[in-house]
Amino acid sequence: MAIPDLVRAVAATTVGLVSGGLSLALEAPMAAALMTTLIACVGAWYATAGSPSTMAPLPPSAPPVAAPDIGDVMEAISDPLLLVERHIVVRANAPARALLGPHIVGEDVRLAIRHPAAADRLARGSGNDPEPVVLSGLGERERRWDMSVRELPGGARLVQLRESTSAYVAERMRVDFVANASHELRTPLSTLLGFIETLQDQNAAEDAATRSRFLDIMLGEARRMRRLVDDLISLSRIEADKFQVPQTALDLAPLIDEVCGTIRAGMREQDRPIIVRAAADAPAIAGDRVQLSQLLHNLIGNALKYGRAGTAIHVALQNARGGMARLSVTDEGDGIAEEHIPRLTERFYRVDPGRSRALGGTGLGLAIVKHIVERHRGRLSIASEVGRGTTVSVLLPAAEPLSSNCNETVTQIASIEPSQQ
């Protein structure tokens, strides 16, 4: 019997059985309704699917997917990969060739990766690495890589290099920060403890002049500790807001006048004029008023500390290209040697540690400035000439319209040659 005839026969039998049972179920109205619906459904199915001309054809089976070539898989991975057979590099992806050179295919892997730790691991033969081998100075002196070796069926080995430079630098910065912060806090704390122990001596306590001098020193050290803690808290808060770009429009000119007025009121030396030049066409910026006030205090305060006595501090606000506002603070001090400039924004870095501490510096001022500029998606540049002074410039994006490149965070450090002044 053909399939269409079989379908019709089954459908006819089903209809007959259901119709025969209908008379038994008619006594219950609900059952009768259900039976009638079932009959209608079977009839509809037969009318549409029972006819050979209306039956939908089965979809063709999909062809089997071919396994990708191992070379294509390696090229799709961004980490440097080498396929090694009997110590010979038989395949290397593009990142590996860029790092180690295009000639490595066909070479001994111990020559391709010229590093003592790598050669020692690769000479040991088979076995997977429980932990990666750290390779420092591969490619460039400051770069670090984690090398892992995995055994493959057939005796081949897959060597993977994963760069860990950023993680290493971050960890080193964290360790240095903790060590420096501990040292900066320990020094004034030791001073306080020493003077407290001295004042506990009855003979020292009876000398009013000595006691007053000790108390003044203790007060200075306590204030130094408070400034350090305040700066650490500020830095932590700024970093917490790093990804929240300020959206409030702010006119910098009135803020500059306000900060300069506050600083002038607290100046001991009244022969240090602060000269402000704000261009009328300088655009309003998208900024955080509190943080930008702190930025101005830090920059102008540094200029007053390190500028020569009797010289002026120049604060300028201008309209810059690309929808940016340029803020610059210039002093007429001793200047900074070129080798120190790239590290000025590091935490606790000081060109002259003794002078900085004597002037009340915490070593965090420019680090705070840098993070404020980065949060505002701006640019920071430091230019200095020994014997003539230093200029710190900040580019900040205008509030409306935003510059097309204001989403980039760039910290530029430069030095000015004498011919550029």
N, C-alpha and C positions, 0 to 999 in steps of 0.2 A: 504494500500500500504506500502510495506517495505521501510525503510529509503534509502537504496541504489537505489531502483527504483524511489523514489521521487527525489533523487538528479539527476538521469539521466534525468528525465522528465523536471526538471527545467532547466538543462543545455541545453537540446534539444530545449526547447522553446526559451531560450536566444539566441542560435545560429540562430534559424529561424528568430527571430525578427531582429537581427543584420544583417543577410544576406539580409532580405527583404529591410531594409533601406539602404543597400549598394548602390543599383542602384540609389537612389536619391542623394547620396552623391558623386558619382563618378565624377560629374562635377567639384568638387573641389579636386585637387590632395592632399592637406594636409588632408582634411577630409577623403579621401579614405585611406590614409596611417594609420590614427588613427583607423579607423574601422577595417582594416586588422589586426593591432596589437592587438586590443581588442579581436577579434575572436581567434587569436592565443593563447592569454592568457587564455581564457575560455577553449579552447581545452586542453591546457597543464594542467590546474587545474583538468579537468575532468579525464585526463589520469592518474594523480597521486593520487588525492584524491577521485575520484568518485568510484574507485573499493574498495569493502569491504576488500579485502586482503591487501590494502596498507594504509588504514586509521589508523592514529596513535591513540593508546588508550589514554584515559584521565588519567592524573596522579592521583594516589591515594591521597585522602585527608589526610593531616597531622593530627596526633592525637593531641588532646588539651593538652597544656602545663599545668602541675599541678603547683599550686601556691607553692613557696618555704616555708618551715617551718620557723616560726619566729626565732627559735633557730639557724638555719643555717644562716639566715640573720644577726642576732646579732653577731655570730662568725666571719662573714666576715668583720666586722667593727673594726677598730684599736682602737677607743676610748672605755674606759670602759662604759658598758651599763648594766643597771639593769631593769628588768621587775617586777613591783610591783603591787600586788593585795591586797587590804585591809591592807596596811602597811607591807605585807610580801613579801620578795624577792622570786619570783617563778623561775626566770631565771637570769643568770649572764654570760656574755661572758668571754672569757679567760683573756683579759686585766683587767676586773673588779675583777676576782678571784685572779689575780697576785697582784693587788694593795691592795685589802681589805681582801684577804684570801679565801681559798676554802670553808670555813664553812659558808659563807654568805647566800647561798641558803637555804631558810626555816627560816631565821632569820627576825626579825623586821628590816626594812630598817634604822630606826633611830639608831639601834645598829650596823648595818653593816657599815654605814658611821658615824664614831664617830667624829662628829664635831658640835659645838653649832649652827653655822649658817645653816648647813644642817638639823639638827634636827628641828630647828625653821621653816624652809621652808617646810619640809615634814610633819610637824604636822598641817599645815594650810589646808590640804585637797586638793580639786580639784582646777583647774585653771592652765593655762599655764603661764610661767614666761615671763614677758616683757623683763627682762634682767637676765643674769645668776647670780648665787650667787657665790661669790669668797670664796674659801676654801684654807687657807694657812696652811702648815704643815701637810697635809694629806699624809701619806706614809713616807715622810722624812721632816725634819724641813724646808728646803729651798724650797720645791716644792709648787707650787700654781696650783689650779684647778678651772675651771669655771663649776658649776653644773647647768644644765637645766632640768626642769621637763615638760613633755608633756603628756596631757590627751589622752587616747586611747578609742575607742568605747568599751562599756561594763564596764567602770569604772576603767580599769587598767591604770597604769601610767608608762611611760618610763623615767628613770633617766639616763642622759648622763653626763659624766665627761670629760672635755677637758682640757688638761694641758696647762697652760699659763706661765710656769716658764720662758721660753726663752724671751717671750715678756716683762714680768715684769722686768727681769734683764736688758734687752736692754733699757727699758724706765728709769730705775733707773740710769743706766750708763749715759744716755743722760742728765738727770736732774743734776746728780753730776758733769758732765763735764761742763755744762753751769754755774753752781754755782761756780765751781773752777776757770774756765776761767774768769768769772766776777771778782772774788776776786783777782786773780793774776794781772789783768789789773787795778783794782781799786786802789790797794796799791801804785804802782809807780805813778799813775795819781794823787792821793791825795798828794803825796810828791811833785810832780811838781807844783801843784796848790798852795800848802803852801809856797814854796820858791818864786814863782812868786809874790804872794801877799806881801811877805816880801820885795822883791827887789823893789816893787813899792813904799815902804816907802822911803822918801827922805833921812832920816838919815842913813838907811842901805845901800842905794845906794852910799853914799859918802865914806863908809868904803871899801877900795879896797880889803883888805884881806878877809873880810866877804863876799863880793860879789864874789870873786874868789872861795872861799870854797863852797858857795851855787851853783855856776855855775857848779863846778865839780860834786857835788851830783846830780844836775838836769841832767847833761850829762849821769851819770851812770844809773839813773832811766830811761831815754829815751832809752838808749841802751838795758836795760833789757826788756822794752816793745817791742822794735823791735825784740829782740831774741825770745820773746814769740810769737809774731805774725808770725815770720818766721817759727817757729816750728809748729804752728797750720796750716799754709798753707802747709808745707811739709807733715804733717800727713794727711791732706785732700787729697793731690795729691796721696800719696801712697795708701790710701784706695780706691781712684777712679780707680787705676790700679790693684786692688787686683786680678781680675780674668784674667788678661793678663800676662801669665807666660813668663818671659824673655826667649829668644831663642838664644841670641848672646853668642858665646863662649868667655870666658874672663879668662885670666891668673891672678890669685890673687896676685902672688908674686910681680910683678912690681907695682901693685896698692898699696900694703902695703908699699913698699919702698917710693912711691910718697907721700902717706899720712903722713908717719912718718917724711919724710923730711920737709913737710910743717909745721907739729906740732913742730918739733925741732927748726925751724927758728923763731917761735913765742913764744918760751918758755922763761920765765923770769929766771927760775932756771935751770942753765945749769948742775947742779949736779944730774939730774934725767935722767939717761940713758934709752933709749928705745931699748931693745935687740930683734932683729928679727931673728927667725929661720924658714926658709922655706925649707921643704923637696923637693928634686929634683923630686921625683915621685908624688908630689901632682898634681892631675888632674886639668885641666881647668874646669871651671864651666859654666853653662848657667846663665848669670847674667846681671843685669842692672848696668853699670859702675857708674853712678851718685849716685844711691841709695846705692850701696855697699861702695862707698867712704864716704857717709854720715854715714853709719853704722860704719865704721872704725873710723871716727872722733869722733863719740859719745862714742864708747867703750874705745878708748885710752884716750880721754879727761876725761872720768869718772875715769879711773885708775890714771891719773895724779892728779885729784882733791882730791881723797879720799885715795891715797897711802901716806905713811909716807914720810916726807922730806928726801931726800938723798937716797931713795930706787929706784930700777930699775923697769921698766915696761917690761913685757915679752910678746911678740907677736909671736905666733907659727902657722904655716900652715903645715898640715900633710895630708897624704892619709888615709882615713878611710874606714872601711868595707862597702860593699854594693854600691860601686860606688859613694862614697861621699868624699868631702873635708872637713876637720875639721879646723876651725879657732878659736883660743883661745887667750884671753887677760887676763893676770894675774897681779894683783898688790900686794904689800906687805903693806897693810893698816891695819886698825882696824878690818876689817871684819864686817859682818852683822849678827845679831841675827836671828835664824832660823824662828821665827814667822813672820819676815818681808819679807822673801824671796818670798813666793807665790804672794805677792802684788807689787813687784818691777816694773812689767811691766804695772801696772795701770797708767792711766794718772793722773798727778799731785801728785802721791803718793811719799812721801819723808820719809826716816827713821829719818832724823834730818832736819826739815823744815828750821830752822834758819841757820844752816851751809850750806845747799844747796843754799839758796838765797844769802848768803854772798859770795859763790863761783861762783855765776852767773848762777846757774842751773834754768831751767824752770820747771822741773818735768815731762818733756815729752821725755827725751832722750831715755830711755829704751822702752817706748811705741813705739817710732819711730822704734827702732831696731827690736822689736817684729813684727811689721807690715811689715817691709822689709823682714824679714826672712820668714814670712808666704807667702808673694807674690812670693818668690823664692822657695816655697814648701820645705823649710828646717826645721830645728829643733833648738830650742834655749834652753840652759840649764845654770843655774846660781848655782854655788857652792861656799860656803863661810864658813870660820871658824873664829870665834871671836878671835882677837889677831894675826891672821896670814895672812889674806888677802882674796881676792875674785877672782874667775876665771869665766869668761863668755865665753861659748863655743857655736859655731855656726856650724851646719852641713849643707852643701849645696850640691845639686846633681850635679854630673859631667855633662859636656856638651854632651859627647858621650862615651859610651852609657848611656842613662838615667837609673837610678836605678829603679827596679821594684816597689819600695815603695816610690818613690820621689813625687808621687802625693798626699801623705798624709801630712797634716799640723799638726805638733805636737809641742807644747811648753811644755818642761819638766823643772820643777823647782826642784832642789835638794840641799841638804846641805851636806857638808863634815864633818864627825866626825874627831876628832883629830887623831885617829888611821889610817885614810885614807891618811893623808898627808905624 
